[in-house]
Amino acid sequence: MYTLRQFIRINCITKRDIDEFVNLVSGKHLSLRDIELLAHGYFKGPDEFREQIKSGNIAWD
């Protein structure tokens, strides 16, 4: 949760957006660093990046 706190305070991201992100990345056996990178892309990146995460494309190959 500390990783996501910065997005809540600075960018006024809603609880619903945070919950959606957590549901999308949970259970994927990601490291904290991977989750942090995804969070930055999801909340600060382009819409295309957000859509990739929503479609389940989070592989780091």
PQR file of N, CA, C, O and H, with PARSE charges and radii, in Angstrom:
ATOM      1  N   MET A   1       0.816  -1.197   0.000 -0.4000 1.5000
ATOM      2  CA  MET A   1       0.000   0.000   0.000 -0.0000 2.0000
ATOM      3  C   MET A   1       0.858   1.257   0.000  0.5500 1.7000
ATOM      4  O   MET A   1       0.439   2.282  -0.539 -0.5500 1.4000
ATOM      5  N   TYR A   2       2.054   1.204   0.595 -0.4000 1.5000
ATOM      6  CA  TYR A   2       2.911   2.386   0.598 -0.0000 2.0000
ATOM      7  C   TYR A   2       3.302   2.793  -0.811  0.5500 1.7000
ATOM      8  O   TYR A   2       3.486   3.977  -1.092 -0.5500 1.4000
ATOM      9  H   TYR A   2       2.394   0.372   1.033  0.4000 1.0000
ATOM     10  N   THR A   3       3.428   1.828  -1.683 -0.4000 1.5000
ATOM     11  CA  THR A   3       3.761   2.118  -3.077 -0.0000 2.0000
ATOM     12  C   THR A   3       2.660   2.928  -3.737  0.5500 1.7000
ATOM     13  O   THR A   3       2.945   3.808  -4.549 -0.5500 1.4000
ATOM     14  H   THR A   3       3.279   0.866  -1.455  0.4000 1.0000
ATOM     15  N   LEU A   4       1.424   2.653  -3.408 -0.4000 1.5000
ATOM     16  CA  LEU A   4       0.290   3.322  -4.047 -0.0000 2.0000
ATOM     17  C   LEU A   4      -0.099   4.625  -3.367  0.5500 1.7000
ATOM     18  O   LEU A   4      -0.823   5.431  -3.952 -0.5500 1.4000
ATOM     19  H   LEU A   4       1.192   1.938  -2.749  0.4000 1.0000
ATOM     20  N   ARG A   5       0.363   4.845  -2.157 -0.4000 1.5000
ATOM     21  CA  ARG A   5      -0.017   6.039  -1.405 -0.0000 2.0000
ATOM     22  C   ARG A   5       0.339   7.326  -2.140  0.5500 1.7000
ATOM     23  O   ARG A   5      -0.421   8.294  -2.099 -0.5500 1.4000
ATOM     24  H   ARG A   5       0.952   4.191  -1.682  0.4000 1.0000
ATOM     25  N   GLN A   6       1.480   7.344  -2.807 -0.4000 1.5000
ATOM     26  CA  GLN A   6       1.910   8.549  -3.506 -0.0000 2.0000
ATOM     27  C   GLN A   6       0.932   8.963  -4.606  0.5500 1.7000
ATOM     28  O   GLN A   6       0.788  10.152  -4.888 -0.5500 1.4000
ATOM     29  H   GLN A   6       2.097   6.557  -2.840  0.4000 1.0000
ATOM     30  N   PHE A   7       0.275   8.013  -5.216 -0.4000 1.5000
ATOM     31  CA  PHE A   7      -0.680   8.331  -6.271 -0.0000 2.0000
ATOM     32  C   PHE A   7      -1.982   8.872  -5.700  0.5500 1.7000
ATOM     33  O   PHE A   7      -2.650   9.689  -6.334 -0.5500 1.4000
ATOM     34  H   PHE A   7       0.393   7.046  -4.987  0.4000 1.0000
ATOM     35  N   ILE A   8      -2.340   8.426  -4.525 -0.4000 1.5000
ATOM     36  CA  ILE A   8      -3.567   8.888  -3.886 -0.0000 2.0000
ATOM     37  C   ILE A   8      -3.425  10.356  -3.485  0.5500 1.7000
ATOM     38  O   ILE A   8      -4.318  11.163  -3.745 -0.5500 1.4000
ATOM     39  H   ILE A   8      -1.798   7.762  -4.010  0.4000 1.0000
ATOM     40  N   ARG A   9      -2.310  10.697  -2.855 -0.4000 1.5000
ATOM     41  CA  ARG A   9      -2.134  12.050  -2.346 -0.0000 2.0000
ATOM     42  C   ARG A   9      -1.852  13.065  -3.439  0.5500 1.7000
ATOM     43  O   ARG A   9      -2.470  14.129  -3.461 -0.5500 1.4000
ATOM     44  H   ARG A   9      -1.585  10.041  -2.644  0.4000 1.0000
ATOM     45  N   ILE A  10      -0.957  12.768  -4.322 -0.4000 1.5000
ATOM     46  CA  ILE A  10      -0.500  13.754  -5.298 -0.0000 2.0000
ATOM     47  C   ILE A  10      -1.468  13.904  -6.461  0.5500 1.7000
ATOM     48  O   ILE A  10      -1.791  15.026  -6.852 -0.5500 1.4000
ATOM     49  H   ILE A  10      -0.455  11.903  -4.304  0.4000 1.0000
ATOM     50  N   ASN A  11      -1.926  12.822  -7.006 -0.4000 1.5000
ATOM     51  CA  ASN A  11      -2.705  12.862  -8.235 -0.0000 2.0000
ATOM     52  C   ASN A  11      -4.204  12.750  -8.042  0.5500 1.7000
ATOM     53  O   ASN A  11      -4.948  12.714  -9.022 -0.5500 1.4000
ATOM     54  H   ASN A  11      -1.664  11.911  -6.688  0.4000 1.0000
ATOM     55  N   CYS A  12      -4.655  12.694  -6.821 -0.4000 1.5000
ATOM     56  CA  CYS A  12      -6.083  12.584  -6.532 -0.0000 2.0000
ATOM     57  C   CYS A  12      -6.712  11.371  -7.218  0.5500 1.7000
ATOM     58  O   CYS A  12      -7.817  11.454  -7.752 -0.5500 1.4000
ATOM     59  H   CYS A  12      -4.050  12.723  -6.025  0.4000 1.0000
ATOM     60  N   ILE A  13      -6.005  10.260  -7.197 -0.4000 1.5000
ATOM     61  CA  ILE A  13      -6.523   9.019  -7.751 -0.0000 2.0000
ATOM     62  C   ILE A  13      -7.581   8.490  -6.787  0.5500 1.7000
ATOM     63  O   ILE A  13      -7.392   8.516  -5.571 -0.5500 1.4000
ATOM     64  H   ILE A  13      -5.106  10.193  -6.763  0.4000 1.0000
ATOM     65  N   THR A  14      -8.675   8.020  -7.328 -0.4000 1.5000
ATOM     66  CA  THR A  14      -9.774   7.560  -6.482 -0.0000 2.0000
ATOM     67  C   THR A  14      -9.494   6.170  -5.913  0.5500 1.7000
ATOM     68  O   THR A  14      -8.655   5.426  -6.421 -0.5500 1.4000
ATOM     69  H   THR A  14      -8.829   7.999  -8.316  0.4000 1.0000
ATOM     70  N   LYS A  15     -10.207   5.849  -4.864 -0.4000 1.5000
ATOM     71  CA  LYS A  15     -10.097   4.526  -4.251 -0.0000 2.0000
ATOM     72  C   LYS A  15     -10.506   3.444  -5.251  0.5500 1.7000
ATOM     73  O   LYS A  15      -9.950   2.345  -5.250 -0.5500 1.4000
ATOM     74  H   LYS A  15     -10.888   6.453  -4.451  0.4000 1.0000
ATOM     75  N   ARG A  16     -11.451   3.753  -6.074 -0.4000 1.5000
ATOM     76  CA  ARG A  16     -11.906   2.804  -7.097 -0.0000 2.0000
ATOM     77  C   ARG A  16     -10.776   2.467  -8.070  0.5500 1.7000
ATOM     78  O   ARG A  16     -10.601   1.305  -8.437 -0.5500 1.4000
ATOM     79  H   ARG A  16     -11.902   4.645  -6.074  0.4000 1.0000
ATOM     80  N   ASP A  17     -10.004   3.483  -8.493 -0.4000 1.5000
ATOM     81  CA  ASP A  17      -8.872   3.255  -9.387 -0.0000 2.0000
ATOM     82  C   ASP A  17      -7.804   2.398  -8.717  0.5500 1.7000
ATOM     83  O   ASP A  17      -7.233   1.507  -9.345 -0.5500 1.4000
ATOM     84  H   ASP A  17     -10.146   4.427  -8.195  0.4000 1.0000
ATOM     85  N   ILE A  18      -7.537   2.669  -7.445 -0.4000 1.5000
ATOM     86  CA  ILE A  18      -6.549   1.885  -6.696 -0.0000 2.0000
ATOM     87  C   ILE A  18      -7.018   0.438  -6.579  0.5500 1.7000
ATOM     88  O   ILE A  18      -6.240  -0.489  -6.804 -0.5500 1.4000
ATOM     89  H   ILE A  18      -8.001   3.393  -6.935  0.4000 1.0000
ATOM     90  N   ASP A  19      -8.284   0.244  -6.229 -0.4000 1.5000
ATOM     91  CA  ASP A  19      -8.831  -1.107  -6.104 -0.0000 2.0000
ATOM     92  C   ASP A  19      -8.742  -1.862  -7.427  0.5500 1.7000
ATOM     93  O   ASP A  19      -8.413  -3.048  -7.449 -0.5500 1.4000
ATOM     94  H   ASP A  19      -8.916   0.998  -6.046  0.4000 1.0000
ATOM     95  N   GLU A  20      -9.035  -1.180  -8.517 -0.4000 1.5000
ATOM     96  CA  GLU A  20      -8.964  -1.808  -9.832 -0.0000 2.0000
ATOM     97  C   GLU A  20      -7.530  -2.242 -10.144  0.5500 1.7000
ATOM     98  O   GLU A  20      -7.304  -3.355 -10.621 -0.5500 1.4000
ATOM     99  H   GLU A  20      -9.302  -0.217  -8.499  0.4000 1.0000
ATOM    100  N   PHE A  21      -6.572  -1.367  -9.875 -0.4000 1.5000
ATOM    101  CA  PHE A  21      -5.174  -1.708 -10.123 -0.0000 2.0000
ATOM    102  C   PHE A  21      -4.742  -2.904  -9.279  0.5500 1.7000
ATOM    103  O   PHE A  21      -4.105  -3.827  -9.787 -0.5500 1.4000
ATOM    104  H   PHE A  21      -6.756  -0.463  -9.488  0.4000 1.0000
ATOM    105  N   VAL A  22      -5.086  -2.888  -8.003 -0.4000 1.5000
ATOM    106  CA  VAL A  22      -4.709  -3.987  -7.115 -0.0000 2.0000
ATOM    107  C   VAL A  22      -5.293  -5.298  -7.615  0.5500 1.7000
ATOM    108  O   VAL A  22      -4.605  -6.319  -7.614 -0.5500 1.4000
ATOM    109  H   VAL A  22      -5.603  -2.138  -7.591  0.4000 1.0000
ATOM    110  N   ASN A  23      -6.536  -5.289  -8.039 -0.4000 1.5000
ATOM    111  CA  ASN A  23      -7.163  -6.506  -8.568 -0.0000 2.0000
ATOM    112  C   ASN A  23      -6.485  -6.992  -9.844  0.5500 1.7000
ATOM    113  O   ASN A  23      -6.388  -8.197 -10.077 -0.5500 1.4000
ATOM    114  H   ASN A  23      -7.095  -4.459  -8.040  0.4000 1.0000
ATOM    115  N   LEU A  24      -6.017  -6.062 -10.668 -0.4000 1.5000
ATOM    116  CA  LEU A  24      -5.373  -6.438 -11.922 -0.0000 2.0000
ATOM    117  C   LEU A  24      -4.008  -7.084 -11.713  0.5500 1.7000
ATOM    118  O   LEU A  24      -3.629  -7.979 -12.468 -0.5500 1.4000
ATOM    119  H   LEU A  24      -6.095  -5.083 -10.479  0.4000 1.0000
ATOM    120  N   VAL A  25      -3.261  -6.643 -10.695 -0.4000 1.5000
ATOM    121  CA  VAL A  25      -1.899  -7.169 -10.508 -0.0000 2.0000
ATOM    122  C   VAL A  25      -1.791  -8.212  -9.410  0.5500 1.7000
ATOM    123  O   VAL A  25      -0.743  -8.843  -9.266 -0.5500 1.4000
ATOM    124  H   VAL A  25      -3.569  -5.915 -10.082  0.4000 1.0000
ATOM    125  N   SER A  26      -2.840  -8.408  -8.638 -0.4000 1.5000
ATOM    126  CA  SER A  26      -2.743  -9.375  -7.545 -0.0000 2.0000
ATOM    127  C   SER A  26      -2.725 -10.806  -8.079  0.5500 1.7000
ATOM    128  O   SER A  26      -3.354 -11.129  -9.087 -0.5500 1.4000
ATOM    129  H   SER A  26      -3.691  -7.896  -8.755  0.4000 1.0000
ATOM    130  N   GLY A  27      -1.993 -11.633  -7.374 -0.4000 1.5000
ATOM    131  CA  GLY A  27      -1.902 -13.036  -7.736 -0.0000 2.0000
ATOM    132  C   GLY A  27      -1.021 -13.331  -8.930  0.5500 1.7000
ATOM    133  O   GLY A  27      -1.046 -14.446  -9.451 -0.5500 1.4000
ATOM    134  H   GLY A  27      -1.483 -11.370  -6.555  0.4000 1.0000
ATOM    135  N   LYS A  28      -0.246 -12.365  -9.372 -0.4000 1.5000
ATOM    136  CA  LYS A  28       0.606 -12.549 -10.550 -0.0000 2.0000
ATOM    137  C   LYS A  28       2.059 -12.849 -10.178  0.5500 1.7000
ATOM    138  O   LYS A  28       2.916 -12.935 -11.057 -0.5500 1.4000
ATOM    139  H   LYS A  28      -0.225 -11.460  -8.949  0.4000 1.0000
ATOM    140  N   HIS A  29       2.341 -13.008  -8.885 -0.4000 1.5000
ATOM    141  CA  HIS A  29       3.694 -13.295  -8.392 -0.0000 2.0000
ATOM    142  C   HIS A  29       4.690 -12.223  -8.830  0.5500 1.7000
ATOM    143  O   HIS A  29       5.790 -12.534  -9.286 -0.5500 1.4000
ATOM    144  H   HIS A  29       1.645 -12.937  -8.171  0.4000 1.0000
ATOM    145  N   LEU A  30       4.294 -10.961  -8.688 -0.4000 1.5000
ATOM    146  CA  LEU A  30       5.150  -9.841  -9.059 -0.0000 2.0000
ATOM    147  C   LEU A  30       5.948  -9.368  -7.854  0.5500 1.7000
ATOM    148  O   LEU A  30       5.487  -9.454  -6.715 -0.5500 1.4000
ATOM    149  H   LEU A  30       3.400 -10.708  -8.318  0.4000 1.0000
ATOM    150  N   SER A  31       7.133  -8.875  -8.115 -0.4000 1.5000
ATOM    151  CA  SER A  31       7.937  -8.295  -7.041 -0.0000 2.0000
ATOM    152  C   SER A  31       7.414  -6.899  -6.737  0.5500 1.7000
ATOM    153  O   SER A  31       6.645  -6.329  -7.511 -0.5500 1.4000
ATOM    154  H   SER A  31       7.507  -8.806  -9.039  0.4000 1.0000
ATOM    155  N   LEU A  32       7.833  -6.364  -5.619 -0.4000 1.5000
ATOM    156  CA  LEU A  32       7.431  -5.011  -5.238 -0.0000 2.0000
ATOM    157  C   LEU A  32       7.901  -4.000  -6.284  0.5500 1.7000
ATOM    158  O   LEU A  32       7.192  -3.044  -6.598 -0.5500 1.4000
ATOM    159  H   LEU A  32       8.458  -6.827  -4.990  0.4000 1.0000
ATOM    160  N   ARG A  33       9.097  -4.221  -6.816 -0.4000 1.5000
ATOM    161  CA  ARG A  33       9.628  -3.336  -7.858 -0.0000 2.0000
ATOM    162  C   ARG A  33       8.767  -3.407  -9.116  0.5500 1.7000
ATOM    163  O   ARG A  33       8.488  -2.376  -9.728 -0.5500 1.4000
ATOM    164  H   ARG A  33       9.673  -4.998  -6.560  0.4000 1.0000
ATOM    165  N   ASP A  34       8.347  -4.597  -9.506 -0.4000 1.5000
ATOM    166  CA  ASP A  34       7.477  -4.744 -10.675 -0.0000 2.0000
ATOM    167  C   ASP A  34       6.154  -4.014 -10.466  0.5500 1.7000
ATOM    168  O   ASP A  34       5.660  -3.344 -11.373 -0.5500 1.4000
ATOM    169  H   ASP A  34       8.573  -5.434  -9.009  0.4000 1.0000
ATOM    170  N   ILE A  35       5.586  -4.144  -9.279 -0.4000 1.5000
ATOM    171  CA  ILE A  35       4.320  -3.479  -8.973 -0.0000 2.0000
ATOM    172  C   ILE A  35       4.494  -1.972  -9.006  0.5500 1.7000
ATOM    173  O   ILE A  35       3.623  -1.256  -9.501 -0.5500 1.4000
ATOM    174  H   ILE A  35       5.988  -4.688  -8.543  0.4000 1.0000
ATOM    175  N   GLU A  36       5.604  -1.486  -8.488 -0.4000 1.5000
ATOM    176  CA  GLU A  36       5.869  -0.049  -8.506 -0.0000 2.0000
ATOM    177  C   GLU A  36       5.991   0.470  -9.938  0.5500 1.7000
ATOM    178  O   GLU A  36       5.441   1.523 -10.261 -0.5500 1.4000
ATOM    179  H   GLU A  36       6.312  -2.068  -8.086  0.4000 1.0000
ATOM    180  N   LEU A  37       6.702  -0.253 -10.793 -0.4000 1.5000
ATOM    181  CA  LEU A  37       6.825   0.150 -12.199 -0.0000 2.0000
ATOM    182  C   LEU A  37       5.472   0.143 -12.899  0.5500 1.7000
ATOM    183  O   LEU A  37       5.147   1.065 -13.647 -0.5500 1.4000
ATOM    184  H   LEU A  37       7.148  -1.108 -10.531  0.4000 1.0000
ATOM    185  N   LEU A  38       4.691  -0.895 -12.654 -0.4000 1.5000
ATOM    186  CA  LEU A  38       3.359  -0.963 -13.247 -0.0000 2.0000
ATOM    187  C   LEU A  38       2.466   0.165 -12.749  0.5500 1.7000
ATOM    188  O   LEU A  38       1.703   0.746 -13.521 -0.5500 1.4000
ATOM    189  H   LEU A  38       4.955  -1.644 -12.046  0.4000 1.0000
ATOM    190  N   ALA A  39       2.559   0.474 -11.466 -0.4000 1.5000
ATOM    191  CA  ALA A  39       1.737   1.549 -10.894 -0.0000 2.0000
ATOM    192  C   ALA A  39       2.074   2.892 -11.528  0.5500 1.7000
ATOM    193  O   ALA A  39       1.180   3.675 -11.850 -0.5500 1.4000
ATOM    194  H   ALA A  39       3.178   0.003 -10.838  0.4000 1.0000
ATOM    195  N   HIS A  40       3.353   3.153 -11.704 -0.4000 1.5000
ATOM    196  CA  HIS A  40       3.748   4.414 -12.353 -0.0000 2.0000
ATOM    197  C   HIS A  40       3.183   4.487 -13.772  0.5500 1.7000
ATOM    198  O   HIS A  40       2.658   5.521 -14.184 -0.5500 1.4000
ATOM    199  H   HIS A  40       4.079   2.517 -11.443  0.4000 1.0000
ATOM    200  N   GLY A  41       3.293   3.402 -14.503 -0.4000 1.5000
ATOM    201  CA  GLY A  41       2.756   3.382 -15.852 -0.0000 2.0000
ATOM    202  C   GLY A  41       1.242   3.482 -15.879  0.5500 1.7000
ATOM    203  O   GLY A  41       0.666   4.155 -16.734 -0.5500 1.4000
ATOM    204  H   GLY A  41       3.720   2.562 -14.168  0.4000 1.0000
ATOM    205  N   TYR A  42       0.605   2.804 -14.932 -0.4000 1.5000
ATOM    206  CA  TYR A  42      -0.854   2.767 -14.883 -0.0000 2.0000
ATOM    207  C   TYR A  42      -1.442   4.134 -14.529  0.5500 1.7000
ATOM    208  O   TYR A  42      -2.410   4.573 -15.151 -0.5500 1.4000
ATOM    209  H   TYR A  42       1.073   2.258 -14.238  0.4000 1.0000
ATOM    210  N   PHE A  43      -0.867   4.799 -13.544 -0.4000 1.5000
ATOM    211  CA  PHE A  43      -1.444   6.050 -13.068 -0.0000 2.0000
ATOM    212  C   PHE A  43      -0.859   7.300 -13.721  0.5500 1.7000
ATOM    213  O   PHE A  43      -1.528   8.332 -13.769 -0.5500 1.4000
ATOM    214  H   PHE A  43      -0.081   4.443 -13.040  0.4000 1.0000
ATOM    215  N   LYS A  44       0.365   7.231 -14.220 -0.4000 1.5000
ATOM    216  CA  LYS A  44       0.996   8.409 -14.812 -0.0000 2.0000
ATOM    217  C   LYS A  44       1.278   8.259 -16.296  0.5500 1.7000
ATOM    218  O   LYS A  44       1.556   9.245 -16.979 -0.5500 1.4000
ATOM    219  H   LYS A  44       0.909   6.393 -14.181  0.4000 1.0000
ATOM    220  N   GLY A  45       1.208   7.047 -16.794 -0.4000 1.5000
ATOM    221  CA  GLY A  45       1.560   6.786 -18.181 -0.0000 2.0000
ATOM    222  C   GLY A  45       0.411   7.024 -19.143  0.5500 1.7000
ATOM    223  O   GLY A  45      -0.659   7.500 -18.766 -0.5500 1.4000
ATOM    224  H   GLY A  45       0.982   6.247 -16.238  0.4000 1.0000
ATOM    225  N   PRO A  46       0.664   6.679 -20.392 -0.5600 1.5000
ATOM    226  CA  PRO A  46      -0.367   6.865 -21.421  0.2800 2.0000
ATOM    227  C   PRO A  46      -1.519   5.880 -21.266  0.5500 1.7000
ATOM    228  O   PRO A  46      -1.395   4.851 -20.601 -0.5500 1.4000
ATOM    229  N   ASP A  47      -2.617   6.212 -21.880 -0.4000 1.5000
ATOM    230  CA  ASP A  47      -3.809   5.361 -21.822 -0.0000 2.0000
ATOM    231  C   ASP A  47      -3.544   3.978 -22.408  0.5500 1.7000
ATOM    232  O   ASP A  47      -4.134   2.995 -21.960 -0.5500 1.4000
ATOM    233  H   ASP A  47      -2.717   7.048 -22.420  0.4000 1.0000
ATOM    234  N   GLU A  48      -2.663   3.892 -23.405 -0.4000 1.5000
ATOM    235  CA  GLU A  48      -2.350   2.607 -24.016 -0.0000 2.0000
ATOM    236  C   GLU A  48      -1.725   1.656 -23.004  0.5500 1.7000
ATOM    237  O   GLU A  48      -1.998   0.456 -23.022 -0.5500 1.4000
ATOM    238  H   GLU A  48      -2.183   4.690 -23.769  0.4000 1.0000
ATOM    239  N   PHE A  49      -0.887   2.189 -22.124 -0.4000 1.5000
ATOM    240  CA  PHE A  49      -0.256   1.360 -21.102 -0.0000 2.0000
ATOM    241  C   PHE A  49      -1.299   0.827 -20.133  0.5500 1.7000
ATOM    242  O   PHE A  49      -1.268  -0.344 -19.756 -0.5500 1.4000
ATOM    243  H   PHE A  49      -0.665   3.164 -22.108  0.4000 1.0000
ATOM    244  N   ARG A  50      -2.209   1.681 -19.738 -0.4000 1.5000
ATOM    245  CA  ARG A  50      -3.292   1.269 -18.835 -0.0000 2.0000
ATOM    246  C   ARG A  50      -4.143   0.172 -19.471  0.5500 1.7000
ATOM    247  O   ARG A  50      -4.537  -0.781 -18.799 -0.5500 1.4000
ATOM    248  H   ARG A  50      -2.234   2.633 -20.043  0.4000 1.0000
ATOM    249  N   GLU A  51      -4.420   0.307 -20.748 -0.4000 1.5000
ATOM    250  CA  GLU A  51      -5.214  -0.703 -21.450 -0.0000 2.0000
ATOM    251  C   GLU A  51      -4.471  -2.030 -21.535  0.5500 1.7000
ATOM    252  O   GLU A  51      -5.094  -3.088 -21.449 -0.5500 1.4000
ATOM    253  H   GLU A  51      -4.099   1.081 -21.294  0.4000 1.0000
ATOM    254  N   GLN A  52      -3.155  -1.993 -21.700 -0.4000 1.5000
ATOM    255  CA  GLN A  52      -2.368  -3.223 -21.734 -0.0000 2.0000
ATOM    256  C   GLN A  52      -2.471  -3.968 -20.403  0.5500 1.7000
ATOM    257  O   GLN A  52      -2.614  -5.190 -20.376 -0.5500 1.4000
ATOM    258  H   GLN A  52      -2.649  -1.134 -21.769  0.4000 1.0000
ATOM    259  N   ILE A  53      -2.399  -3.228 -19.315 -0.4000 1.5000
ATOM    260  CA  ILE A  53      -2.511  -3.850 -17.996 -0.0000 2.0000
ATOM    261  C   ILE A  53      -3.917  -4.419 -17.805  0.5500 1.7000
ATOM    262  O   ILE A  53      -4.079  -5.522 -17.283 -0.5500 1.4000
ATOM    263  H   ILE A  53      -2.283  -2.235 -19.337  0.4000 1.0000
ATOM    264  N   LYS A  54      -4.916  -3.675 -18.221 -0.4000 1.5000
ATOM    265  CA  LYS A  54      -6.294  -4.147 -18.085 -0.0000 2.0000
ATOM    266  C   LYS A  54      -6.551  -5.406 -18.905  0.5500 1.7000
ATOM    267  O   LYS A  54      -7.372  -6.241 -18.526 -0.5500 1.4000
ATOM    268  H   LYS A  54      -4.785  -2.779 -18.645  0.4000 1.0000
ATOM    269  N   SER A  55      -5.851  -5.542 -20.025 -0.4000 1.5000
ATOM    270  CA  SER A  55      -6.042  -6.732 -20.867 -0.0000 2.0000
ATOM    271  C   SER A  55      -5.202  -7.915 -20.369  0.5500 1.7000
ATOM    272  O   SER A  55      -5.267  -9.006 -20.936 -0.5500 1.4000
ATOM    273  H   SER A  55      -5.184  -4.864 -20.333  0.4000 1.0000
ATOM    274  N   GLY A  56      -4.413  -7.696 -19.306 -0.4000 1.5000
ATOM    275  CA  GLY A  56      -3.639  -8.784 -18.721 -0.0000 2.0000
ATOM    276  C   GLY A  56      -2.239  -8.920 -19.264  0.5500 1.7000
ATOM    277  O   GLY A  56      -1.539  -9.875 -18.928 -0.5500 1.4000
ATOM    278  H   GLY A  56      -4.360  -6.809 -18.846  0.4000 1.0000
ATOM    279  N   ASN A  57      -1.814  -7.991 -20.093 -0.4000 1.5000
ATOM    280  CA  ASN A  57      -0.491  -8.039 -20.695 -0.0000 2.0000
ATOM    281  C   ASN A  57       0.522  -7.330 -19.785  0.5500 1.7000
ATOM    282  O   ASN A  57       0.856  -6.164 -19.999 -0.5500 1.4000
ATOM    283  H   ASN A  57      -2.383  -7.215 -20.366  0.4000 1.0000
ATOM    284  N   ILE A  58       1.006  -8.059 -18.761 -0.4000 1.5000
ATOM    285  CA  ILE A  58       1.961  -7.463 -17.832 -0.0000 2.0000
ATOM    286  C   ILE A  58       3.277  -8.223 -17.788  0.5500 1.7000
ATOM    287  O   ILE A  58       4.061  -8.066 -16.852 -0.5500 1.4000
ATOM    288  H   ILE A  58       0.734  -9.006 -18.587  0.4000 1.0000
ATOM    289  N   ALA A  59       3.514  -9.039 -18.792 -0.4000 1.5000
ATOM    290  CA  ALA A  59       4.753  -9.834 -18.829 -0.0000 2.0000
ATOM    291  C   ALA A  59       5.963  -8.932 -19.036  0.5500 1.7000
ATOM    292  O   ALA A  59       5.888  -7.930 -19.747 -0.5500 1.4000
ATOM    293  H   ALA A  59       2.876  -9.167 -19.551  0.4000 1.0000
ATOM    294  N   TRP A  60       7.067  -9.294 -18.413 -0.4000 1.5000
ATOM    295  CA  TRP A  60       8.311  -8.526 -18.510 -0.0000 2.0000
ATOM    296  C   TRP A  60       9.315  -9.231 -19.414  0.5500 1.7000
ATOM    297  O   TRP A  60      10.516  -9.195 -19.145 -0.5500 1.4000
ATOM    298  H   TRP A  60       7.127 -10.108 -17.836  0.4000 1.0000
ATOM    299  N   ASP A  61       8.849  -9.861 -20.465 -0.4000 1.5000
ATOM    300  CA  ASP A  61       9.736 -10.599 -21.366 -0.0000 2.0000
ATOM    301  C   ASP A  61      10.548  -9.677 -22.228  0.5500 1.7000
ATOM    302  O   ASP A  61      11.347 -10.139 -23.044 -0.5500 1.4000
ATOM    303  H   ASP A  61       7.874  -9.890 -20.684  0.4000 1.0000
TER
END
